[in-house]
Amino acid sequence: MVLQQWSSFLNFLMYLAVSLPLLLVGIKVFMMQTSYDDMKLIRDAFHTDNNLQEDAGVACAHDLGGKVIGLALVIASAVFHSVSIGDLMVWGIIGIVFQVIVYYAFVKLMPFKVEEEILKGNVSVGLISARISFATGLIMAALIS
């Protein structure tokens, strides 16, 4: 019994050691896609009296937060369905790539420039972008089986 629990715990640690870096890499990839510094924009939103800068930080936080949730859904599904660590890595990378592709499609299909609207403090754009990422992650998570 104890040996089985120890084995399960080691398995948990191995999958965690792959899942979290995959999530962090995905977040970094998304942050590299924008012309602005996401973390600075989010951080500075709190330390300003400028409503535009504050709204831009909020819009960016929604946008990036949706991407994080979308990626987490895909990676969680990959963990659940994978038969090995290698399988998890492959599906995690596929999830990151397709989340980025869908984001680019979203940006191209919009009748406005998503990045410009976020920088202008258009929180609605950040929210719809987040929801697109969330929905995409949910669909991709269901596709992994």
C-alpha positions as CSV (number, residue, x, y, z in Angstrom):
1,M,0.0,0.0,0.0
2,V,2.7,2.5,1.0
3,L,4.8,1.5,-2.0
4,Q,1.9,2.1,-4.3
5,Q,1.3,5.5,-2.8
6,W,4.9,6.4,-3.1
7,S,4.8,5.4,-6.8
8,S,1.7,7.5,-7.3
9,F,3.4,10.4,-5.6
10,L,6.5,10.1,-7.8
11,N,4.3,10.0,-10.9
12,F,2.5,13.1,-9.6
13,L,5.9,14.9,-9.3
14,M,7.1,13.8,-12.7
15,Y,3.9,15.1,-14.4
16,L,4.0,18.3,-12.4
17,A,7.6,18.8,-13.4
18,V,6.6,18.7,-17.0
19,S,3.2,20.4,-16.8
20,L,4.2,23.6,-15.0
21,P,7.1,24.4,-17.3
22,L,4.8,23.7,-20.3
23,L,2.4,26.3,-18.9
24,L,5.2,28.8,-18.3
25,V,6.6,28.3,-21.8
26,G,3.1,28.8,-23.2
27,I,2.6,32.0,-21.2
28,K,6.1,33.3,-22.3
29,V,5.3,32.5,-26.0
30,F,2.0,34.5,-25.7
31,M,3.8,37.4,-24.0
32,M,6.4,37.4,-26.8
33,Q,3.6,37.8,-29.4
34,T,2.6,41.3,-28.1
35,S,4.4,44.5,-28.9
36,Y,4.0,45.6,-25.3
37,D,5.4,44.3,-22.0
38,D,2.4,42.5,-20.5
39,M,3.8,42.3,-17.0
40,K,4.8,45.9,-16.9
41,L,1.4,47.0,-18.2
42,I,-0.4,44.9,-15.6
43,R,1.9,46.0,-12.7
44,D,1.8,49.7,-13.6
45,A,-2.0,49.7,-13.7
46,F,-2.1,49.6,-9.9
47,H,0.5,52.3,-9.5
48,T,-1.1,55.1,-11.5
49,D,-3.7,57.8,-11.3
50,N,-4.1,57.6,-15.1
51,N,-7.4,55.9,-15.9
52,L,-6.2,55.0,-19.4
53,Q,-3.1,53.3,-18.1
54,E,-5.1,51.5,-15.5
55,D,-7.7,50.3,-18.0
56,A,-4.9,49.2,-20.3
57,G,-3.5,47.1,-17.5
58,V,-6.9,45.6,-16.7
59,A,-7.5,44.8,-20.4
60,C,-4.1,43.2,-20.7
61,A,-4.6,41.2,-17.5
62,H,-7.9,39.8,-18.9
63,D,-6.3,39.0,-22.2
64,L,-3.3,37.2,-20.7
65,G,-5.4,35.5,-18.0
66,G,-7.7,34.0,-20.6
67,K,-4.7,32.6,-22.4
68,V,-3.4,31.1,-19.1
69,I,-6.7,29.4,-18.4
70,G,-7.0,28.2,-22.0
71,L,-3.5,26.7,-21.9
72,A,-4.1,25.2,-18.5
73,L,-7.2,23.4,-19.8
74,V,-5.3,21.9,-22.7
75,I,-2.4,20.8,-20.5
76,A,-4.7,19.4,-17.8
77,S,-6.4,17.3,-20.5
78,A,-3.1,16.2,-21.8
79,V,-2.1,15.1,-18.3
80,F,-5.4,13.2,-17.9
81,H,-5.2,11.4,-21.3
82,S,-1.4,10.9,-21.7
83,V,0.1,7.5,-21.4
84,S,3.6,8.8,-20.7
85,I,5.6,12.0,-20.0
86,G,6.6,12.1,-23.7
87,D,2.9,12.0,-24.7
88,L,2.2,14.8,-22.3
89,M,5.0,16.9,-23.7
90,V,3.8,16.4,-27.3
91,W,0.2,17.3,-26.5
92,G,1.3,20.2,-24.4
93,I,3.4,21.6,-27.2
94,I,0.6,21.0,-29.7
95,G,-1.8,22.8,-27.4
96,I,0.5,25.8,-27.1
97,V,1.0,26.0,-30.9
98,F,-2.7,25.8,-31.7
99,Q,-3.6,28.3,-29.0
100,V,-1.2,30.7,-30.7
101,I,-2.7,30.0,-34.1
102,V,-6.2,30.6,-32.9
103,Y,-5.1,33.9,-31.3
104,Y,-3.6,35.0,-34.6
105,A,-6.8,34.1,-36.4
106,F,-8.8,36.1,-33.8
107,V,-6.5,39.1,-34.3
108,K,-6.8,38.9,-38.1
109,L,-10.6,38.5,-38.1
110,M,-11.3,41.4,-35.8
111,P,-12.3,44.7,-37.5
112,F,-9.9,46.5,-35.2
113,K,-6.4,46.1,-34.0
114,V,-6.5,44.0,-30.8
115,E,-3.2,45.2,-29.3
116,E,-4.0,48.9,-30.0
117,E,-7.4,48.5,-28.3
118,I,-5.8,46.9,-25.3
119,L,-3.2,49.7,-25.0
120,K,-6.1,52.2,-25.3
121,G,-7.6,50.6,-22.3
122,N,-10.5,48.8,-24.1
123,V,-11.3,46.3,-21.4
124,S,-14.0,44.8,-23.6
125,V,-11.4,43.7,-26.1
126,G,-9.3,42.1,-23.3
127,L,-12.4,40.3,-22.1
128,I,-13.5,38.9,-25.5
129,S,-9.9,37.9,-26.2
130,A,-9.8,36.0,-22.9
131,R,-13.1,34.3,-23.6
132,I,-11.8,33.2,-27.1
133,S,-8.7,31.7,-25.4
134,F,-10.8,30.0,-22.8
135,A,-13.2,28.5,-25.3
136,T,-10.4,27.4,-27.5
137,G,-8.7,25.7,-24.6
138,L,-11.9,24.0,-23.6
139,I,-12.4,22.7,-27.2
140,M,-8.8,21.6,-27.6
141,A,-8.9,19.9,-24.2
142,A,-11.9,17.9,-25.3
143,L,-10.1,16.9,-28.5
144,I,-7.2,15.3,-26.6
145,S,-8.2,11.7,-25.9
